[in-house]
Amino acid sequence: MSQAAEATAYAVRMEEVTRSYGSVTALRGVSRAFPRGGFTAVMGPSGSGKSTFLHCASGLDRPTSGSVLIGGTDIGRLSEAKRTRLRRERIGFVFQSFNLIPSMDVEQNITLPLHLSGARADPRWLAEVVGRVGLTDRLRHRPSELSGGQQQRAAVARALITRPEVVFADEPTGALDPRSARDVLGLLREAADQTGQTVVLVTHDPMAAAWADSVLFLRDGEIVAELADPTPTTVMAHWEIL
Ligand SMILES: Nc1ncnc2c1ncn2[C@@H]1O[C@H](COP(=O)(O)OP(=O)(O)OP(=O)(O)O)[C@@H](O)[C@H]1O
């Protein structure tokens, strides 16, 4: 595939990615491409390499060997400053612990990634994103005045405000009640279906993984199984044989 076609078909491609920490090899030669608009869940037992996988795929960390291409750009060849810029402009992150800035209101938190890259918010897109996450009447509130579910919805809006190619979500529902978890997963599903974002979700929860198009199972730093069109039951059945 030509570089241009590659950049069009896949938002992220990992080729033989290995990440070692001293004598511990957390990822072993993982190859995987994430098609545009696809929603993939990554599961695996504790210590199987899920966080390392997400950090390498998103350019937060660099592989010890192998390569990661984001939109056709080999991020291993970028300087630290360019990698940071690429992450800021083309990738959205959602974490378990929300990571909102307490002193900023909801609107300031949501638009922060734009301000960091010196861009202005497009008022129509801001209104659309805020409407999607149901926080239109909460824009002047501080994070401490919101429920956990509302805070995570603000974090999803912050991840979407730059219209990123990829959204990486690391246990985004780990701290939420089931209803708020469904809301957040529904927003990620919508980002893939309606605006063509590529979503990569790391989770321990079979119910959460079932929102994805496919589930990758990691064990000892390798992809050992993949499940298409998952349901909570089929995810659990796979989980049990890991
Ligand atoms: N900074 C680090 N230094 C040394 N070892 C590390 C480091 N980060 C991860 N590891 C090791 O790499 C392996 C994979 O860790 P990782 O955090 O990716 O797993 P995980 O599947 O995300 O685990 P969990 O579900 O418990 O968060 C583990 O053996 C871990 O101890």
The ligand as an ORCA input file, in Angstrom:
! r2SCAN-3c Opt
* xyz 0 1
  N       7.798      1.872     33.967
  C       7.943      0.563     34.147
  N       9.075      0.044     34.665
  C       9.236     -1.295     34.842
  N       8.301     -2.216     34.510
  C       7.157     -1.770     34.004
  C       6.902     -0.369     33.786
  N       5.654     -0.220     33.251
  C       5.151     -1.478     33.146
  N       6.050     -2.404     33.586
  C       5.868     -3.863     33.601
  O       5.410     -4.258     32.301
  C       4.399     -5.257     32.412
  C       3.114     -4.788     31.735
  O       2.590     -3.674     32.469
  P       1.289     -2.860     32.030
  O       1.122     -1.759     33.026
  O       1.408     -2.503     30.601
  O       0.163     -3.969     32.221
  P      -1.438     -3.801     32.304
  O      -2.005     -4.941     31.519
  O      -1.815     -2.426     31.908
  O      -1.714     -4.010     33.853
  P      -2.937     -3.471     34.794
  O      -4.196     -4.086     34.246
  O      -2.581     -4.046     36.144
  O      -2.913     -1.975     34.747
  C       4.249     -5.552     33.895
  O       5.068     -6.670     34.212
  C       4.774     -4.295     34.553
  O       5.313     -4.567     35.835
*
